[in-house]
Amino acid sequence: MQHKRLLLAVFSAAFFLSAGPLMAQTPPQPKLRLTLQDCLKMASENNAKLSARDYAIEGSRWRLEEAQARFWPILEYSHRMAPAPLDALNAAQSFFGGDLTFFTTSKVGVGIPLYAFGQLTTAQNLAKQGIEAAKVERNKDETKIHSEIKQLYYGIQLSHELNNLAQDAVNKINNKLKKEEETHEHSPYDILKLKVFKSDLERRIDEANAKEKVARHALKIQLGLPDEQSFELASYSLEPAAKKLEPLENYVDKAMEERPDSHLINIGVESKRLEQQLEKRKLFPRVGLGGFFEFGRTTDNVQNVRATDSFNNPFNFTRAGVGLELKGQFDFHGSNAKIKRLGNEFYKAQIESQLAKRGIGLEVEESYREVKRLKTSVDRAEERQKMARQMMFLSKTNLDIGVGEEQQYTDALQLVLLTRGEYYKTVFDYNIALAKLEEKIGRREGYEE
């Protein structure tokens, strides 16, 4: 019986030891299938830079809380301990002669701000501008991140399309070379030319694969995905973005209304105005309600103390009081110079804001015209690739019936690859130009295009 129990225990231990590593293994995460809108939404929720901006917004809110000081009591306290002479009339002789007692005192004071002639209100308005600036900075980063994600997403699609295009051509060349081994219809020069063309295509495939890997890793970072998380695009077909262009004036107006840079310009001007206003109001006093409680004690009675009441006795006392305080500082020379300086900075900010807004309009116009130019280029590239495909079809047909030349077919195949590659590159440039135009006007995606 004991032998059977021992065998059962050994078997159980071996089972759990072998199963332990299997149970500890983390199940692989399922592969994600992401549309462009999925990527934009995930970035808005998980991007580390936006999370940092959220903390900046929260920090700005606490600055406003700090400025809202009216009626909030301020507590001050102190506690002191020291040796004291026992003879008040001969204090120095008593102290250095070692005739001492131990003295301790504690004090608690409370001050409540009541009124500051607009200083607190102006400080609160400045803090509110800081909160608004932090929010706008987050919107600016989110808009830029959306634009960068589009570039990465379209870049992966471009690499995939060029890879497929080159791989298809390599397969056709391999078939041609295999057929040539059986028929020997063409000269060694033509065959070598095909092999050189194939080698160049394989080099381009390797380059496209390397660029796609880099773009995938960068996209993971923007989406806040862990390194071990795999994903696929919902579609690898690179097509022109379906956007209908509005008149240029509409984009300029939207940039002035929605672009974060435009809002930051306005916030900067208003902040300068408030800084000057706050400095002016610092010339006025501050009114507060205050009170205190204080006591002092010695371990032994000090001799020859003439004042024995609590408000005059320096060693043993208990004091308390409450009252209003009017406090301020009037430095006409320094304050006037600072007010004048802040006024000039305010006027400077106004002029710079006008120039900056004109610059925003020029940026939007430049991006708009680039989009229109590339839209025309996409149409032309599509026409060129159609004609190249017709040329390849004719050369292939002539070659099959024995009236064509291998050189014509090779040239047509190269032209098809060239025009098709140019088309994809032009579509990529057009989509990126659209993304940059939307960034220039401050438009963030609503995740439903």
JOTABEL-V502615 format. One record per helix or strand of 3 or more residues. SS is the DSSP state (alpha for helix, beta for strand). FROM is the first residue (numbers start at 1). LEN is the number of residues. Records with the same first field share a line. If there is no record, write none. Layout:
# JOTABEL-V502615
SS: FROM-LEN / FROM-LEN
This chain:
# JOTABEL-V502615
alpha: 2-23 / 36-11 / 48-20 / 91-6 / 119-65 / 188-36 / 248-11 / 260-22 / 332-69 / 406-35
beta: 32-3 / 73-13 / 100-16 / 231-3 / 286-13 / 317-11
